[in-house]
Amino acid sequence: MKHWTEGFADDDADEPLVRPYTITGGRTAAGREDLALITVVAALSDALEETGRGQRRWQPEHRAIHGLCGRPLAVAEIAAAVDLPVSVTKILIGDLIESGQVRARPPLAFAQAGGYPDMAILEAVRDGLRKL
């Protein structure tokens, strides 16, 4: 998939790029709080179902995300694969979740551990990184 900034010359730098804004229909924040970088997303069907009359049509980016989610991927992996900012990717994934096209879940290790990592482990990692 071609990146949305391809085709812009350096002399166009003072012109605003509005493509991500148009992809999301003007939304600037995901409507879901449960989509972290490590949230795993998987498609519920092989084909992206068209929405009914009066509802939004799928953007090419929605289709690309759905196609990637044939196997479970993290939000960060999806954003990298479609070459879009994570914030835009989260909005598009939220659209697909709300329409029942994909499902999202926290990683298994995170869910099995009760949802929050052990603070002692995080502090040990932080201290180890500081010593480097």
WOBELLIN-V85850 format. One record per pair of residues at least 24 apart in sequence whose C-alpha atoms are under 10 Angstrom apart, sorted by the first residue. I is the first residue (numbers start at 0). J is the second residue. Records with the same first field share a line. If there is no record, write none. Layout:
I=J, J
This chain:
0=59, 60, 63, 80, 81, 82
1=81, 82
2=81, 82, 83
3=81, 82, 83
4=82, 83
19=83, 84, 86, 87, 88
20=87
21=58
22=57, 58, 59, 60, 61, 87, 88, 90, 91
23=58, 60, 61, 86, 87, 88, 89, 90, 91, 94
24=55, 58, 90, 91
26=87, 90
27=86, 87, 90
28=86, 87, 89, 90
29=86, 87, 88, 89, 90, 91, 92, 93, 94
30=89, 90, 93, 94
31=89, 90, 92, 93, 94, 96, 97
32=89, 93
33=89, 93, 103, 104, 105
34=73, 74, 86, 89, 90, 92, 93, 103, 104, 105
35=73, 74, 75, 85, 89, 104, 105
36=73, 74, 75, 76, 77, 78, 85, 89, 105
37=72, 73, 74, 75, 76, 104, 105, 106, 109
38=71, 72, 73, 74, 75, 76, 103, 104, 105, 106, 107, 109
39=68, 70, 71, 72, 73, 74, 75, 76, 77, 102, 103, 104, 105, 106, 107
40=64, 65, 67, 68, 69, 70, 71, 72, 73, 74, 76, 77, 92, 96, 101, 102, 103, 104, 105, 106
41=65, 66, 67, 68, 69, 70, 71, 72, 73, 96, 100, 101, 102, 103, 104
42=66, 67, 68, 69, 70, 71, 72, 95, 96, 99, 100, 101, 102, 103
43=68, 69, 96, 99, 100, 101, 102
44=68, 69, 99, 100, 101
45=69, 100
46=100
47=95, 99, 100, 101
48=98, 99, 100
49=98
50=98
55=94
57=91, 94, 95
58=91
60=87, 88, 91, 92
61=88, 90, 91, 92, 94, 95
62=91, 95
64=88, 91, 92, 95, 101
65=91, 92, 95, 100, 101
68=100, 101, 102
69=101
71=101, 102, 103, 104
72=103
73=103, 104, 105, 106
74=103
